[in-house]
């Protein structure tokens, strides 16, 4: 009679594993289909411009405006996700963090221009979190919303209500 209980336990464990509460999302998924961040710059050859050239400065200003206005994907609103990225702390409580940005690559937002708004997530946690340090890679788990917000580091196109964070560990490569 113990065999059916054992089978029920295996089925339940398999079902729970398949129903990942925070499915992984890649940064590319945050960009709505059809949006091209370089569309208005197709005919501009920046290699022929010096940094001090007024046309280069104008192009940089146009790029910044285009990227600040980058659209978010409304289909992601309210989705539970986990995403890997680099942290930029915004609000601290002692040595812990309650608000931070998540960006897709090391150095994003620290250098100019910042990434497009749809590549910056403003993360907020109800409780202070340990381990969130400047440009440290993390897994961040929570509920995503399409909510634009301006920060000192750039415009975020998404907000994440954080459930938890974990150190980033790359998945083992398949042999």
C-alpha positions in Angstrom: 0.0 0.0 0.0 3.0 2.3 0.3 3.6 2.3 -3.4 0.6 4.6 -4.4 1.7 7.1 -1.7 5.2 7.0 -3.2 3.8 7.5 -6.7 1.7 10.5 -5.6 4.8 12.0 -4.0 6.8 11.7 -7.2 4.0 13.1 -9.3 3.6 16.1 -6.9 7.3 16.8 -6.9 7.5 16.6 -10.7 4.4 18.8 -11.0 5.8 21.4 -8.6 9.2 21.5 -10.4 7.5 22.0 -13.7 5.4 24.9 -12.3 8.4 27.2 -11.7 6.9 30.2 -9.7 9.4 32.6 -11.4 10.1 31.5 -15.0 13.3 32.9 -16.3 13.1 35.8 -18.7 15.8 37.1 -21.0 16.6 40.7 -21.6 15.5 40.4 -25.2 12.0 39.6 -24.1 11.7 43.1 -22.6 12.0 44.7 -26.0 8.6 44.9 -27.9 8.7 43.2 -31.3 9.4 45.6 -34.1 11.1 48.3 -31.9 14.6 49.1 -33.3 16.7 51.3 -31.0 18.9 52.4 -34.0 16.2 53.0 -36.6 16.6 56.7 -36.8 20.4 56.5 -37.0 20.6 54.1 -40.0 22.1 56.7 -42.4 24.5 58.3 -39.9 28.1 57.3 -40.1 29.4 58.2 -36.6 32.9 57.0 -37.5 33.3 60.2 -39.6 32.4 62.5 -36.7 34.7 63.8 -34.0 33.4 63.8 -30.4 33.3 67.6 -30.4 31.4 67.8 -33.8 27.9 69.4 -33.2 26.4 66.7 -35.3 27.8 64.0 -33.0 26.4 65.9 -30.0 23.0 66.2 -31.7 23.0 62.5 -32.5 23.8 61.6 -28.9 21.0 63.8 -27.6 18.6 62.2 -30.2 19.8 58.7 -29.1 19.3 59.5 -25.4 15.7 60.8 -26.0 14.9 57.8 -28.2 16.2 55.4 -25.6 14.5 57.2 -22.7 11.2 56.8 -24.6 11.8 53.2 -25.4 8.6 51.2 -25.2 8.0 48.4 -22.7 6.0 45.3 -23.6 2.5 45.5 -22.0 2.2 41.7 -22.2 4.7 41.4 -19.4 2.7 43.5 -17.0 1.9 41.4 -13.8 4.1 38.5 -14.8 6.2 36.6 -12.1 9.7 36.4 -13.5 13.3 35.8 -12.6 16.0 37.7 -14.4 19.8 37.8 -14.2 21.4 41.2 -14.3 23.8 43.7 -12.6 22.6 45.7 -9.7 22.9 49.5 -9.1 21.7 50.2 -5.5 19.5 53.3 -5.1 18.1 53.1 -1.5 20.0 51.7 1.5 19.0 50.7 5.0 22.4 50.3 6.7 24.4 47.8 4.5 21.2 46.4 2.9 19.3 47.7 -0.1 15.5 48.3 -0.6 15.6 49.8 -4.1 18.0 49.1 -7.0 18.2 49.1 -10.8 18.8 45.9 -12.7 20.7 46.3 -16.0 21.7 43.7 -18.6 25.5 44.3 -18.7 28.3 45.4 -16.5 28.8 49.2 -16.5 25.3 50.0 -17.9 24.0 53.3 -16.5 27.4 54.2 -15.0 28.6 55.2 -18.5 26.6 57.4 -20.9 24.3 57.0 -22.5 22.4 54.5 -20.3 20.6 51.6 -22.0 17.1 52.0 -23.4 14.4 52.3 -20.8 13.1 48.8 -21.8 16.5 47.5 -20.7 16.4 49.0 -17.2 14.3 47.6 -14.4 13.6 49.5 -11.2 13.5 46.9 -8.4 11.8 47.5 -5.1 11.8 45.3 -2.0 9.5 45.6 1.0 12.3 44.4 3.2 16.0 45.3 3.1 18.1 42.8 1.1 21.7 41.7 1.7 24.1 41.0 -1.1 22.9 43.8 -3.5 26.1 45.6 -4.3 27.1 47.9 -7.2 27.5 46.0 -10.4 27.3 42.6 -8.7 25.4 40.0 -10.9 22.3 38.7 -9.3 19.2 36.6 -10.0 16.2 38.8 -9.1 12.8 37.2 -8.5 9.5 39.0 -8.4 6.5 40.5 -10.2 7.1 42.7 -13.2 5.0 45.7 -14.1 5.2 48.2 -17.0 5.9 51.3 -15.1 8.2 54.1 -16.3 10.4 55.8 -13.7 13.2 58.3 -13.8 16.3 57.7 -11.6 19.7 59.3 -11.3 21.1 56.5 -13.5 18.5 56.5 -16.3 14.9 56.0 -17.2 13.5 52.6 -16.2 10.7 51.1 -18.4 9.8 48.4 -15.9 9.3 48.0 -12.2 9.9 44.7 -10.3 8.3 44.0 -6.9 11.1 41.9 -5.5 10.4 38.6 -3.8 14.0 37.5 -3.4 17.5 37.8 -4.8 20.2 35.2 -5.1 23.8 35.3 -6.3 24.2 34.7 -10.0 25.4 31.3 -11.0 25.7 30.4 -14.6 23.8 27.2 -15.5 26.2 24.3 -16.2 26.9 23.8 -19.9 25.4 20.7 -21.5 28.0 18.2 -22.7 
